[in-house]
């Protein structure tokens, strides 16, 4: 989405003092017009499953975080509120963020593999992040099912 000539994104803030409002209106969330726009992409796992992903690569970053979402059979996807908040906030700390959907979720190919084949998804995400980060450290960040799968993925990157 564009705001005049610059992309913007909504910054979710939980501190009510940071909201902007006046009588008779609903509080608005602050927007950061200087934020990098998320880039949509795909990557292929080692077992040839194409997964959808998005990343934000700030102009200066010290590392890249791979965000793995909660259980897909219980509504988990890369737009989960926890993953979304991390995806938005990490670039402000000079950490690039990559989020992806496990196989069978939304526009990712394949089908759910009970946490076994999803290990290939995490490994593929780590490899993709390593290439994006051009030698920067890759940090694994998982929520619930995503943490279990990403910790199971034995990947040297």
N, CA, C and O atoms as a GROMACS GRO file, in nm:
protein
  628
    1UNK      N    1   0.084  -0.116   0.000
    1UNK     CA    2   0.000   0.000   0.000
    1UNK      C    3   0.089   0.123   0.000
    1UNK      O    4   0.195   0.123   0.064
    2UNK      N    5   0.049   0.225  -0.070
    2UNK     CA    6   0.129   0.347  -0.078
    2UNK      C    7   0.060   0.461  -0.003
    2UNK      O    8  -0.062   0.472  -0.004
    3UNK      N    9   0.140   0.543   0.060
    3UNK     CA   10   0.092   0.666   0.120
    3UNK      C   11   0.165   0.778   0.048
    3UNK      O   12   0.283   0.803   0.073
    4UNK      N   13   0.096   0.843  -0.042
    4UNK     CA   14   0.155   0.939  -0.133
    4UNK      C   15   0.265   0.868  -0.211
    4UNK      O   16   0.236   0.782  -0.294
    5UNK      N   17   0.390   0.902  -0.186
    5UNK     CA   18   0.497   0.837  -0.263
    5UNK      C   19   0.578   0.738  -0.180
    5UNK      O   20   0.678   0.684  -0.230
    6UNK      N   21   0.538   0.712  -0.056
    6UNK     CA   22   0.614   0.621   0.030
    6UNK      C   23   0.523   0.512   0.084
    6UNK      O   24   0.406   0.538   0.113
    7UNK      N   25   0.574   0.390   0.099
    7UNK     CA   26   0.494   0.284   0.159
    7UNK      C   27   0.476   0.311   0.308
    7UNK      O   28   0.561   0.375   0.371
    8UNK      N   29   0.368   0.265   0.363
    8UNK     CA   30   0.350   0.276   0.507
    8UNK      C   31   0.295   0.145   0.561
    8UNK      O   32   0.240   0.064   0.487
    9UNK      N   33   0.312   0.126   0.689
    9UNK     CA   34   0.253   0.010   0.754
    9UNK      C   35   0.201   0.052   0.890
    9UNK      O   36   0.244   0.152   0.946
   10UNK      N   37   0.110  -0.022   0.939
   10UNK     CA   38   0.053   0.006   1.070
   10UNK      C   39   0.144  -0.055   1.176
   10UNK      O   40   0.184  -0.171   1.165
   11UNK      N   41   0.176   0.021   1.278
   11UNK     CA   42   0.253  -0.030   1.390
   11UNK      C   43   0.153  -0.060   1.501
   11UNK      O   44   0.088   0.031   1.553
   12UNK      N   45   0.142  -0.185   1.538
   12UNK     CA   46   0.051  -0.222   1.645
   12UNK      C   47   0.117  -0.186   1.777
   12UNK      O   48   0.230  -0.227   1.805
   13UNK      N   49   0.047  -0.110   1.857
   13UNK     CA   50   0.104  -0.073   1.986
   13UNK      C   51   0.002  -0.104   2.094
   13UNK      O   52  -0.118  -0.079   2.080
   14UNK      N   53   0.052  -0.158   2.200
   14UNK     CA   54  -0.035  -0.203   2.308
   14UNK      C   55  -0.046  -0.098   2.419
   14UNK      O   56  -0.125  -0.116   2.511
   15UNK      N   57   0.031   0.008   2.412
   15UNK     CA   58   0.029   0.113   2.511
   15UNK      C   59  -0.070   0.221   2.467
   15UNK      O   60  -0.048   0.287   2.366
   16UNK      N   61  -0.177   0.239   2.542
   16UNK     CA   62  -0.285   0.330   2.503
   16UNK      C   63  -0.236   0.474   2.485
   16UNK      O   64  -0.294   0.550   2.409
   17UNK      N   65  -0.128   0.511   2.556
   17UNK     CA   66  -0.076   0.647   2.543
   17UNK      C   67  -0.022   0.676   2.404
   17UNK      O   68  -0.008   0.792   2.366
   18UNK      N   69   0.008   0.572   2.328
   18UNK     CA   70   0.063   0.593   2.194
   18UNK      C   71  -0.046   0.604   2.088
   18UNK      O   72  -0.016   0.629   1.972
   19UNK      N   73  -0.172   0.586   2.128
   19UNK     CA   74  -0.281   0.600   2.032
   19UNK      C   75  -0.311   0.748   2.007
   19UNK      O   76  -0.288   0.832   2.093
   20UNK      N   77  -0.360   0.776   1.891
   20UNK     CA   78  -0.400   0.912   1.855
   20UNK      C   79  -0.552   0.913   1.846
   20UNK      O   80  -0.610   0.831   1.774
   21UNK      N   81  -0.616   1.004   1.918
   21UNK     CA   82  -0.762   1.008   1.913
   21UNK      C   83  -0.810   1.145   1.960
   21UNK      O   84  -0.734   1.225   2.015
   22UNK      N   85  -0.938   1.170   1.937
   22UNK     CA   86  -1.005   1.285   1.994
   22UNK      C   87  -1.150   1.246   2.016
   22UNK      O   88  -1.193   1.141   1.968
   23UNK      N   89  -1.225   1.328   2.086
   23UNK     CA   90  -1.363   1.293   2.121
   23UNK      C   91  -1.443   1.252   1.999
   23UNK      O   92  -1.437   1.315   1.893
   24UNK      N   93  -1.519   1.145   2.015
   24UNK     CA   94  -1.610   1.102   1.910
   24UNK      C   95  -1.548   1.012   1.805
   24UNK      O   96  -1.614   0.978   1.707
   25UNK      N   97  -1.422   0.975   1.822
   25UNK     CA   98  -1.359   0.887   1.723
   25UNK      C   99  -1.300   0.763   1.790
   25UNK      O  100  -1.281   0.759   1.911
   26UNK      N  101  -1.275   0.667   1.709
   26UNK     CA  102  -1.206   0.546   1.755
   26UNK      C  103  -1.057   0.574   1.748
   26UNK      O  104  -1.011   0.635   1.651
   27UNK      N  105  -0.977   0.531   1.848
   27UNK     CA  106  -0.833   0.555   1.841
   27UNK      C  107  -0.772   0.493   1.716
   27UNK      O  108  -0.812   0.385   1.672
   28UNK      N  109  -0.674   0.562   1.660
   28UNK     CA  110  -0.602   0.512   1.543
   28UNK      C  111  -0.468   0.456   1.588
   28UNK      O  112  -0.412   0.500   1.689
   29UNK      N  113  -0.417   0.360   1.512
   29UNK     CA  114  -0.283   0.310   1.539
   29UNK      C  115  -0.182   0.398   1.467
   29UNK      O  116  -0.209   0.448   1.358
   30UNK      N  117  -0.067   0.415   1.527
   30UNK     CA  118   0.037   0.495   1.465
   30UNK      C  119   0.087   0.428   1.338
   30UNK      O  120   0.092   0.305   1.330
   31UNK      N  121   0.124   0.507   1.238
   31UNK     CA  122   0.176   0.452   1.114
   31UNK      C  123   0.318   0.503   1.092
   31UNK      O  124   0.350   0.617   1.124
   32UNK      N  125   0.402   0.417   1.039
   32UNK     CA  126   0.540   0.452   1.011
   32UNK      C  127   0.557   0.462   0.860
   32UNK      O  128   0.565   0.360   0.791
   33UNK      N  129   0.563   0.584   0.808
   33UNK     CA  130   0.573   0.605   0.663
   33UNK      C  131   0.710   0.567   0.608
   33UNK      O  132   0.724   0.549   0.487
   34UNK      N  133   0.810   0.556   0.694
   34UNK     CA  134   0.944   0.523   0.648
   34UNK      C  135   0.972   0.373   0.650
   34UNK      O  136   1.083   0.331   0.616
   35UNK      N  137   0.877   0.294   0.688
   35UNK     CA  138   0.897   0.149   0.698
   35UNK      C  139   0.915   0.086   0.561
   35UNK      O  140   0.856   0.130   0.462
   36UNK      N  141   0.996  -0.017   0.558
   36UNK     CA  142   1.014  -0.094   0.436
   36UNK      C  143   0.885  -0.171   0.407
   36UNK      O  144   0.820  -0.220   0.500
   37UNK      N  145   0.848  -0.180   0.282
   37UNK     CA  146   0.730  -0.258   0.244
   37UNK      C  147   0.768  -0.406   0.241
   37UNK      O  148   0.876  -0.441   0.194
   38UNK      N  149   0.679  -0.493   0.290
   38UNK     CA  150   0.708  -0.637   0.282
   38UNK      C  151   0.718  -0.682   0.136
   38UNK      O  152   0.640  -0.639   0.051
   39UNK      N  153   0.812  -0.768   0.109
   39UNK     CA  154   0.830  -0.825  -0.024
   39UNK      C  155   0.772  -0.965  -0.026
   39UNK      O  156   0.807  -1.048   0.058
   40UNK      N  157   0.684  -0.992  -0.120
   40UNK     CA  158   0.626  -1.126  -0.134
   40UNK      C  159   0.719  -1.210  -0.220
   40UNK      O  160   0.776  -1.161  -0.318
   41UNK      N  161   0.734  -1.336  -0.184
   41UNK     CA  162   0.823  -1.425  -0.257
   41UNK      C  163   0.780  -1.570  -0.237
   41UNK      O  164   0.684  -1.597  -0.165
   42UNK      N  165   0.849  -1.660  -0.299
   42UNK     CA  166   0.831  -1.804  -0.281
   42UNK      C  167   0.969  -1.866  -0.269
   42UNK      O  168   1.067  -1.812  -0.320
   43UNK      N  169   0.977  -1.980  -0.203
   43UNK     CA  170   1.099  -2.059  -0.205
   43UNK      C  171   1.059  -2.206  -0.212
   43UNK      O  172   0.946  -2.243  -0.179
   44UNK      N  173   1.152  -2.288  -0.256
   44UNK     CA  174   1.125  -2.431  -0.275
   44UNK      C  175   1.201  -2.512  -0.172
   44UNK      O  176   1.320  -2.488  -0.149
   45UNK      N  177   1.133  -2.606  -0.109
   45UNK     CA  178   1.195  -2.692  -0.009
   45UNK      C  179   1.278  -2.801  -0.077
   45UNK      O  180   1.273  -2.817  -0.199
   46UNK      N  181   1.354  -2.875   0.002
   46UNK     CA  182   1.438  -2.981  -0.054
   46UNK      C  183   1.357  -3.095  -0.114
   46UNK      O  184   1.409  -3.172  -0.194
   47UNK      N  185   1.229  -3.106  -0.075
   47UNK     CA  186   1.142  -3.209  -0.136
   47UNK      C  187   1.049  -3.147  -0.241
   47UNK      O  188   0.943  -3.201  -0.272
   48UNK      N  189   1.091  -3.032  -0.295
   48UNK     CA  190   1.025  -2.965  -0.409
   48UNK      C  191   0.884  -2.915  -0.383
   48UNK      O  192   0.798  -2.923  -0.471
   49UNK      N  193   0.858  -2.865  -0.264
   49UNK     CA  194   0.730  -2.801  -0.233
   49UNK      C  195   0.754  -2.650  -0.233
   49UNK      O  196   0.847  -2.601  -0.169
   50UNK      N  197   0.670  -2.577  -0.306
   50UNK     CA  198   0.685  -2.431  -0.316
   50UNK      C  199   0.602  -2.366  -0.205
   50UNK      O  200   0.482  -2.389  -0.194
   51UNK      N  201   0.669  -2.284  -0.125
   51UNK     CA  202   0.604  -2.217  -0.012
   51UNK      C  203   0.601  -2.066  -0.034
   51UNK      O  204   0.696  -2.008  -0.086
   52UNK      N  205   0.491  -2.004   0.008
   52UNK     CA  206   0.483  -1.858   0.000
   52UNK      C  207   0.550  -1.798   0.122
   52UNK      O  208   0.552  -1.857   0.230
   53UNK      N  209   0.605  -1.680   0.102
   53UNK     CA  210   0.675  -1.612   0.211
   53UNK      C  211   0.672  -1.461   0.188
   53UNK      O  212   0.640  -1.414   0.078
   54UNK      N  213   0.705  -1.388   0.291
   54UNK     CA  214   0.722  -1.243   0.284
   54UNK      C  215   0.844  -1.208   0.368
   54UNK      O  216   0.875  -1.276   0.466
   55UNK      N  217   0.912  -1.102   0.329
   55UNK     CA  218   1.025  -1.057   0.409
   55UNK      C  219   1.034  -0.906   0.407
   55UNK      O  220   0.988  -0.839   0.314
   56UNK      N  221   1.097  -0.855   0.511
   56UNK     CA  222   1.134  -0.714   0.519
   56UNK      C  223   1.284  -0.712   0.545
   56UNK      O  224   1.332  -0.770   0.643
   57UNK      N  225   1.355  -0.646   0.457
   57UNK     CA  226   1.501  -0.639   0.466
   57UNK      C  227   1.539  -0.492   0.483
   57UNK      O  228   1.551  -0.420   0.384
   58UNK      N  229   1.557  -0.447   0.609
   58UNK     CA  230   1.592  -0.306   0.628
   58UNK      C  231   1.727  -0.273   0.563
   58UNK      O  232   1.809  -0.362   0.541
   59UNK      N  233   1.748  -0.147   0.533
   59UNK     CA  234   1.870  -0.105   0.464
   59UNK      C  235   1.995  -0.143   0.543
   59UNK      O  236   2.099  -0.173   0.484
   60UNK      N  237   1.986  -0.140   0.673
   60UNK     CA  238   2.098  -0.181   0.757
   60UNK      C  239   2.046  -0.286   0.855
   60UNK      O  240   1.962  -0.256   0.939
   61UNK      N  241   2.097  -0.408   0.844
   61UNK     CA  242   2.049  -0.511   0.937
   61UNK      C  243   2.166  -0.591   0.993
   61UNK      O  244   2.268  -0.609   0.927
   62UNK      N  245   2.149  -0.637   1.116
   62UNK     CA  246   2.254  -0.713   1.184
   62UNK      C  247   2.229  -0.863   1.178
   62UNK      O  248   2.322  -0.941   1.199
   63UNK      N  249   2.106  -0.904   1.148
   63UNK     CA  250   2.069  -1.046   1.143
   63UNK      C  251   1.936  -1.057   1.069
   63UNK      O  252   1.873  -0.957   1.036
   64UNK      N  253   1.896  -1.182   1.043
   64UNK     CA  254   1.765  -1.206   0.982
   64UNK      C  255   1.693  -1.313   1.064
   64UNK      O  256   1.749  -1.419   1.092
   65UNK      N  257   1.570  -1.284   1.102
   65UNK     CA  258   1.489  -1.376   1.182
   65UNK      C  259   1.391  -1.451   1.093
   65UNK      O  260   1.322  -1.390   1.011
   66UNK      N  261   1.386  -1.583   1.110
   66UNK     CA  262   1.289  -1.667   1.039
   66UNK      C  263   1.174  -1.692   1.136
   66UNK      O  264   1.194  -1.752   1.242
   67UNK      N  265   1.054  -1.645   1.100
   67UNK     CA  266   0.937  -1.655   1.187
   67UNK      C  267   0.849  -1.771   1.142
   67UNK      O  268   0.798  -1.772   1.030
   68UNK      N  269   0.832  -1.869   1.231
   68UNK     CA  270   0.751  -1.988   1.201
   68UNK      C  271   0.622  -1.983   1.282
   68UNK      O  272   0.625  -1.969   1.404
   69UNK      N  273   0.510  -1.995   1.214
   69UNK     CA  274   0.378  -1.973   1.274
   69UNK      C  275   0.325  -2.094   1.352
   69UNK      O  276   0.380  -2.204   1.342
   70UNK      N  277   0.216  -2.074   1.430
   70UNK     CA  278   0.156  -2.183   1.506
   70UNK      C  279   0.083  -2.285   1.418
   70UNK      O  280   0.078  -2.270   1.295
   71UNK      N  281   0.029  -2.386   1.480
   71UNK     CA  282  -0.028  -2.504   1.414
   71UNK      C  283  -0.132  -2.467   1.308
   71UNK      O  284  -0.232  -2.402   1.338
   72UNK      N  285  -0.107  -2.510   1.184
   72UNK     CA  286  -0.198  -2.475   1.074
   72UNK      C  287  -0.337  -2.538   1.085
   72UNK      O  288  -0.434  -2.483   1.033
   73UNK      N  289  -0.348  -2.652   1.151
   73UNK     CA  290  -0.480  -2.715   1.163
   73UNK      C  291  -0.568  -2.645   1.266
   73UNK      O  292  -0.687  -2.674   1.278
   74UNK      N  293  -0.508  -2.552   1.341
   74UNK     CA  294  -0.584  -2.474   1.439
   74UNK      C  295  -0.582  -2.326   1.404
   74UNK      O  296  -0.594  -2.241   1.492
   75UNK      N  297  -0.569  -2.296   1.275
   75UNK     CA  298  -0.578  -2.159   1.228
   75UNK      C  299  -0.447  -2.084   1.216
   75UNK      O  300  -0.447  -1.966   1.180
   76UNK      N  301  -0.335  -2.148   1.244
   76UNK     CA  302  -0.206  -2.080   1.236
   76UNK      C  303  -0.162  -2.054   1.093
   76UNK      O  304  -0.172  -2.142   1.007
   77UNK      N  305  -0.114  -1.933   1.068
   77UNK     CA  306  -0.054  -1.898   0.940
   77UNK      C  307   0.043  -1.784   0.963
   77UNK      O  308   0.058  -1.736   1.075
   78UNK      N  309   0.109  -1.739   0.856
   78UNK     CA  310   0.212  -1.636   0.873
   78UNK      C  311   0.155  -1.500   0.911
   78UNK      O  312   0.231  -1.407   0.940
   79UNK      N  313   0.022  -1.486   0.912
   79UNK     CA  314  -0.041  -1.361   0.953
   79UNK      C  315  -0.097  -1.369   1.094
   79UNK      O  316  -0.175  -1.283   1.135
   80UNK      N  317  -0.059  -1.472   1.169
   80UNK     CA  318  -0.096  -1.484   1.310
   80UNK      C  319  -0.054  -1.356   1.382
   80UNK      O  320   0.050  -1.298   1.348
   81UNK      N  321  -0.131  -1.312   1.480
   81UNK     CA  322  -0.106  -1.182   1.543
   81UNK      C  323   0.032  -1.173   1.607
   81UNK      O  324   0.094  -1.066   1.603
   82UNK      N  325   0.082  -1.280   1.666
   82UNK     CA  326   0.215  -1.278   1.728
   82UNK      C  327   0.323  -1.267   1.620
   82UNK      O  328   0.415  -1.186   1.631
   83UNK      N  329   0.311  -1.351   1.517
   83UNK     CA  330   0.407  -1.348   1.406
   83UNK      C  331   0.401  -1.212   1.336
   83UNK      O  332   0.505  -1.156   1.300
   84UNK      N  333   0.281  -1.160   1.316
   84UNK     CA  334   0.262  -1.028   1.252
   84UNK      C  335   0.333  -0.919   1.330
   84UNK      O  336   0.402  -0.835   1.272
   85UNK      N  337   0.315  -0.919   1.462
   85UNK     CA  338   0.375  -0.816   1.545
   85UNK      C  339   0.528  -0.823   1.539
   85UNK      O  340   0.595  -0.721   1.527
   86UNK      N  341   0.582  -0.943   1.548
   86UNK     CA  342   0.728  -0.960   1.536
   86UNK      C  343   0.777  -0.916   1.398
   86UNK      O  344   0.879  -0.848   1.387
   87UNK      N  345   0.704  -0.955   1.295
   87UNK     CA  346   0.740  -0.920   1.157
   87UNK      C  347   0.748  -0.768   1.140
   87UNK      O  348   0.835  -0.718   1.070
   88UNK      N  349   0.657  -0.697   1.205
   88UNK     CA  350   0.655  -0.551   1.195
   88UNK      C  351   0.762  -0.484   1.280
   88UNK      O  352   0.818  -0.382   1.240
   89UNK      N  353   0.791  -0.540   1.397
   89UNK     CA  354   0.881  -0.473   1.492
   89UNK      C  355   1.029  -0.505   1.474
   89UNK      O  356   1.114  -0.419   1.500
   90UNK      N  357   1.062  -0.625   1.430
   90UNK     CA  358   1.203  -0.662   1.418
   90UNK      C  359   1.283  -0.568   1.327
   90UNK      O  360   1.395  -0.532   1.363
   91UNK      N  361   1.230  -0.528   1.211
   91UNK     CA  362   1.308  -0.436   1.126
   91UNK      C  363   1.342  -0.303   1.194
   91UNK      O  364   1.444  -0.241   1.163
   92UNK      N  365   1.257  -0.258   1.288
   92UNK     CA  366   1.287  -0.136   1.362
   92UNK      C  367   1.409  -0.154   1.452
   92UNK      O  368   1.472  -0.056   1.493
   93UNK      N  369   1.443  -0.279   1.483
   93UNK     CA  370   1.561  -0.312   1.564
   93UNK      C  371   1.677  -0.356   1.474
   93UNK      O  372   1.773  -0.417   1.522
   94UNK      N  373   1.669  -0.324   1.346
   94UNK     CA  374   1.772  -0.360   1.246
   94UNK      C  375   1.788  -0.511   1.228
   94UNK      O  376   1.897  -0.560   1.200
   95UNK      N  377   1.678  -0.584   1.246
   95UNK     CA  378   1.677  -0.728   1.221
   95UNK      C  379   1.578  -0.755   1.109
   95UNK      O  380   1.459  -0.725   1.122
   96UNK      N  381   1.627  -0.810   1.000
   96UNK     CA  382   1.538  -0.845   0.888
   96UNK      C  383   1.445  -0.956   0.935
   96UNK      O  384   1.477  -1.031   1.026
   97UNK      N  385   1.328  -0.966   0.871
   97UNK     CA  386   1.230  -1.067   0.910
   97UNK      C  387   1.179  -1.141   0.788
   97UNK      O  388   1.144  -1.080   0.686
   98UNK      N  389   1.174  -1.274   0.799
   98UNK     CA  390   1.117  -1.360   0.696
   98UNK      C  391   1.009  -1.443   0.762
   98UNK      O  392   1.034  -1.511   0.862
   99UNK      N  393   0.889  -1.438   0.707
   99UNK     CA  394   0.782  -1.526   0.755
   99UNK      C  395   0.732  -1.606   0.636
   99UNK      O  396   0.742  -1.562   0.521
  100UNK      N  397   0.681  -1.723   0.663
  100UNK     CA  398   0.639  -1.813   0.555
  100UNK      C  399   0.522  -1.897   0.604
  100UNK      O  400   0.501  -1.912   0.724
  101UNK      N  401   0.448  -1.952   0.510
  101UNK     CA  402   0.342  -2.046   0.543
  101UNK      C  403   0.393  -2.187   0.522
  101UNK      O  404   0.454  -2.218   0.420
  102UNK      N  405   0.368  -2.273   0.620
  102UNK     CA  406   0.401  -2.414   0.605
  102UNK      C  407   0.322  -2.472   0.488
  102UNK      O  408   0.224  -2.414   0.444
  103UNK      N  409   0.364  -2.586   0.440
  103UNK     CA  410   0.297  -2.655   0.331
  103UNK      C  411   0.148  -2.674   0.361
  103UNK      O  412   0.110  -2.707   0.473
  104UNK      N  413   0.067  -2.651   0.258
  104UNK     CA  414  -0.077  -2.668   0.271
  104UNK      C  415  -0.150  -2.550   0.332
  104UNK      O  416  -0.272  -2.555   0.347
  105UNK      N  417  -0.079  -2.446   0.369
  105UNK     CA  418  -0.142  -2.328   0.431
  105UNK      C  419  -0.152  -2.217   0.328
  105UNK      O  420  -0.052  -2.178   0.266
  106UNK      N  421  -0.272  -2.165   0.309
  106UNK     CA  422  -0.302  -2.058   0.214
  106UNK      C  423  -0.241  -2.089   0.077
  106UNK      O  424  -0.280  -2.188   0.015
  107UNK      N  425  -0.147  -2.008   0.029
  107UNK     CA  426  -0.094  -2.026  -0.106
  107UNK      C  427   0.030  -2.114  -0.114
  107UNK      O  428   0.094  -2.122  -0.219
  108UNK      N  429   0.066  -2.179  -0.005
  108UNK     CA  430   0.178  -2.274  -0.009
  108UNK      C  431   0.127  -2.407  -0.061
  108UNK      O  432   0.018  -2.452  -0.026
  109UNK      N  433   0.208  -2.471  -0.145
  109UNK     CA  434   0.171  -2.601  -0.202
  109UNK      C  435   0.183  -2.711  -0.097
  109UNK      O  436   0.230  -2.687   0.015
  110UNK      N  437   0.140  -2.830  -0.133
  110UNK     CA  438   0.154  -2.946  -0.045
  110UNK      C  439   0.040  -2.959   0.053
  110UNK      O  440  -0.061  -2.889   0.044
  111UNK      N  441   0.058  -3.049   0.148
  111UNK     CA  442  -0.043  -3.071   0.251
  111UNK      C  443   0.027  -3.094   0.385
  111UNK      O  444   0.145  -3.130   0.390
  112UNK      N  445  -0.048  -3.074   0.491
  112UNK     CA  446   0.005  -3.086   0.627
  112UNK      C  447   0.067  -3.224   0.648
  112UNK      O  448   0.011  -3.325   0.606
  113UNK      N  449   0.182  -3.228   0.712
  113UNK     CA  450   0.254  -3.353   0.733
  113UNK      C  451   0.274  -3.389   0.879
  113UNK      O  452   0.371  -3.456   0.914
  114UNK      N  453   0.184  -3.344   0.966
  114UNK     CA  454   0.190  -3.376   1.109
  114UNK      C  455   0.323  -3.336   1.174
  114UNK      O  456   0.368  -3.401   1.268
  115UNK      N  457   0.384  -3.230   1.126
  115UNK     CA  458   0.508  -3.181   1.184
  115UNK      C  459   0.634  -3.249   1.132
  115UNK      O  460   0.745  -3.206   1.164
  116UNK      N  461   0.618  -3.353   1.053
  116UNK     CA  462   0.736  -3.424   1.002
  116UNK      C  463   0.790  -3.359   0.874
  116UNK      O  464   0.907  -3.322   0.869
  117UNK      N  465   0.706  -3.344   0.773
  117UNK     CA  466   0.753  -3.283   0.648
  117UNK      C  467   0.770  -3.132   0.661
  117UNK      O  468   0.839  -3.069   0.581
  118UNK      N  469   0.707  -3.073   0.762
  118UNK     CA  470   0.724  -2.929   0.785
  118UNK      C  471   0.867  -2.895   0.825
  118UNK      O  472   0.909  -2.779   0.814
  119UNK      N  473   0.943  -2.994   0.870
  119UNK     CA  474   1.084  -2.972   0.900
  119UNK      C  475   1.157  -2.927   0.773
  119UNK      O  476   1.246  -2.842   0.779
  120UNK      N  477   1.119  -2.985   0.658
  120UNK     CA  478   1.178  -2.943   0.530
  120UNK      C  479   1.143  -2.796   0.502
  120UNK      O  480   1.222  -2.723   0.442
  121UNK      N  481   1.023  -2.755   0.544
  121UNK     CA  482   0.980  -2.616   0.525
  121UNK      C  483   1.072  -2.522   0.603
  121UNK      O  484   1.118  -2.421   0.550
  122UNK      N  485   1.096  -2.555   0.730
  122UNK     CA  486   1.185  -2.472   0.812
  122UNK      C  487   1.326  -2.469   0.756
  122UNK      O  488   1.388  -2.362   0.750
  123UNK      N  489   1.377  -2.583   0.716
  123UNK     CA  490   1.511  -2.587   0.659
  123UNK      C  491   1.520  -2.501   0.533
  123UNK      O  492   1.617  -2.429   0.513
  124UNK      N  493   1.417  -2.508   0.450
  124UNK     CA  494   1.413  -2.425   0.329
  124UNK      C  495   1.409  -2.277   0.364
  124UNK      O  496   1.473  -2.195   0.298
  125UNK      N  497   1.332  -2.242   0.467
  125UNK     CA  498   1.324  -2.103   0.511
  125UNK      C  499   1.460  -2.055   0.563
  125UNK      O  500   1.501  -1.942   0.535
  126UNK      N  501   1.530  -2.141   0.638
  126UNK     CA  502   1.663  -2.104   0.688
  126UNK      C  503   1.761  -2.081   0.572
  126UNK      O  504   1.838  -1.985   0.574
  127UNK      N  505   1.757  -2.168   0.472
  127UNK     CA  506   1.845  -2.152   0.356
  127UNK      C  507   1.812  -2.023   0.280
  127UNK      O  508   1.902  -1.948   0.240
  128UNK      N  509   1.682  -1.998   0.260
  128UNK     CA  510   1.639  -1.876   0.189
  128UNK      C  511   1.682  -1.752   0.267
  128UNK      O  512   1.732  -1.656   0.209
  129UNK      N  513   1.663  -1.754   0.399
  129UNK     CA  514   1.702  -1.641   0.484
  129UNK      C  515   1.852  -1.619   0.480
  129UNK      O  516   1.899  -1.505   0.478
  130UNK      N  517   1.928  -1.727   0.480
  130UNK     CA  518   2.073  -1.717   0.475
  130UNK      C  519   2.118  -1.647   0.347
  130UNK      O  520   2.209  -1.564   0.349
  131UNK      N  521   2.054  -1.680   0.236
  131UNK     CA  522   2.086  -1.615   0.108
  131UNK      C  523   2.045  -1.467   0.111
  131UNK      O  524   2.118  -1.381   0.063
  132UNK      N  525   1.927  -1.438   0.168
  132UNK     CA  526   1.881  -1.299   0.179
  132UNK      C  527   1.975  -1.216   0.265
  132UNK      O  528   2.010  -1.103   0.231
  133UNK      N  529   2.017  -1.275   0.377
  133UNK     CA  530   2.100  -1.204   0.474
  133UNK      C  531   2.244  -1.190   0.433
  133UNK      O  532   2.320  -1.117   0.497
  134UNK      N  533   2.284  -1.258   0.327
  134UNK     CA  534   2.421  -1.248   0.274
  134UNK      C  535   2.527  -1.261   0.383
  134UNK      O  536   2.614  -1.174   0.398
  135UNK      N  537   2.519  -1.370   0.459
  135UNK     CA  538   2.619  -1.396   0.562
  135UNK      C  539   2.584  -1.346   0.700
  135UNK      O  540   2.657  -1.374   0.796
  136UNK      N  541   2.475  -1.273   0.713
  136UNK     CA  542   2.432  -1.228   0.846
  136UNK      C  543   2.379  -1.349   0.924
  136UNK      O  544   2.334  -1.446   0.863
  137UNK      N  545   2.384  -1.344   1.058
  137UNK     CA  546   2.331  -1.456   1.137
  137UNK      C  547   2.181  -1.477   1.111
  137UNK      O  548   2.106  -1.381   1.092
  138UNK      N  549   2.139  -1.603   1.110
  138UNK     CA  550   1.998  -1.639   1.093
  138UNK      C  551   1.946  -1.680   1.230
  138UNK      O  552   2.003  -1.766   1.297
  139UNK      N  553   1.836  -1.616   1.271
  139UNK     CA  554   1.775  -1.643   1.401
  139UNK      C  555   1.643  -1.716   1.379
  139UNK      O  556   1.560  -1.672   1.299
  140UNK      N  557   1.624  -1.826   1.449
  140UNK     CA  558   1.498  -1.900   1.440
  140UNK      C  559   1.403  -1.852   1.548
  140UNK      O  560   1.436  -1.855   1.667
  141UNK      N  561   1.284  -1.808   1.507
  141UNK     CA  562   1.181  -1.762   1.600
  141UNK      C  563   1.053  -1.837   1.565
  141UNK      O  564   0.995  -1.816   1.459
  142UNK      N  565   1.009  -1.923   1.654
  142UNK     CA  566   0.887  -1.999   1.628
  142UNK      C  567   0.787  -1.981   1.739
  142UNK      O  568   0.823  -1.956   1.854
  143UNK      N  569   0.661  -1.994   1.705
  143UNK     CA  570   0.552  -1.981   1.801
  143UNK      C  571   0.476  -2.113   1.803
  143UNK      O  572   0.419  -2.154   1.702
  144UNK      N  573   0.476  -2.181   1.918
  144UNK     CA  574   0.403  -2.306   1.938
  144UNK      C  575   0.451  -2.412   1.838
  144UNK      O  576   0.568  -2.450   1.842
  145UNK      N  577   0.365  -2.459   1.751
  145UNK     CA  578   0.400  -2.558   1.649
  145UNK      C  579   0.523  -2.512   1.570
  145UNK      O  580   0.611  -2.593   1.540
  146UNK      N  581   0.528  -2.386   1.536
  146UNK     CA  582   0.641  -2.332   1.461
  146UNK      C  583   0.773  -2.344   1.536
  146UNK      O  584   0.877  -2.368   1.475
  147UNK      N  585   0.769  -2.327   1.668
  147UNK     CA  586   0.890  -2.344   1.748
  147UNK      C  587   0.934  -2.489   1.749
  147UNK      O  588   1.052  -2.519   1.734
  148UNK      N  589   0.839  -2.580   1.766
  148UNK     CA  590   0.870  -2.722   1.768
  148UNK      C  591   0.934  -2.766   1.637
  148UNK      O  592   1.037  -2.834   1.637
  149UNK      N  593   0.873  -2.728   1.526
  149UNK     CA  594   0.924  -2.768   1.395
  149UNK      C  595   1.061  -2.706   1.368
  149UNK      O  596   1.152  -2.775   1.323
  150UNK      N  597   1.076  -2.577   1.395
  150UNK     CA  598   1.203  -2.512   1.364
  150UNK      C  599   1.316  -2.561   1.454
  150UNK      O  600   1.431  -2.565   1.411
  151UNK      N  601   1.285  -2.599   1.578
  151UNK     CA  602   1.388  -2.656   1.664
  151UNK      C  603   1.427  -2.797   1.621
  151UNK      O  604   1.539  -2.841   1.645
  152UNK      N  605   1.335  -2.866   1.557
  152UNK     CA  606   1.362  -3.001   1.506
  152UNK      C  607   1.450  -2.996   1.382
  152UNK      O  608   1.524  -3.090   1.354
  153UNK      N  609   1.441  -2.887   1.308
  153UNK     CA  610   1.518  -2.873   1.184
  153UNK      C  611   1.665  -2.856   1.217
  153UNK      O  612   1.706  -2.752   1.269
  154UNK      N  613   1.743  -2.956   1.188
  154UNK     CA  614   1.886  -2.950   1.213
  154UNK      C  615   1.952  -2.888   1.091
  154UNK      O  616   1.984  -2.956   0.994
  155UNK      N  617   1.970  -2.755   1.098
  155UNK     CA  618   2.023  -2.683   0.983
  155UNK      C  619   2.144  -2.602   1.028
  155UNK      O  620   2.133  -2.524   1.122
  156UNK      N  621   2.259  -2.619   0.964
  156UNK     CA  622   2.380  -2.551   1.009
  156UNK      C  623   2.379  -2.399   0.991
  156UNK      O  624   2.464  -2.331   1.047
  157UNK      N  625   2.283  -2.344   0.912
  157UNK     CA  626   2.282  -2.199   0.893
  157UNK      C  627   2.226  -2.132   1.016
  157UNK      O  628   2.217  -2.009   1.020
   0.00000   0.00000   0.00000
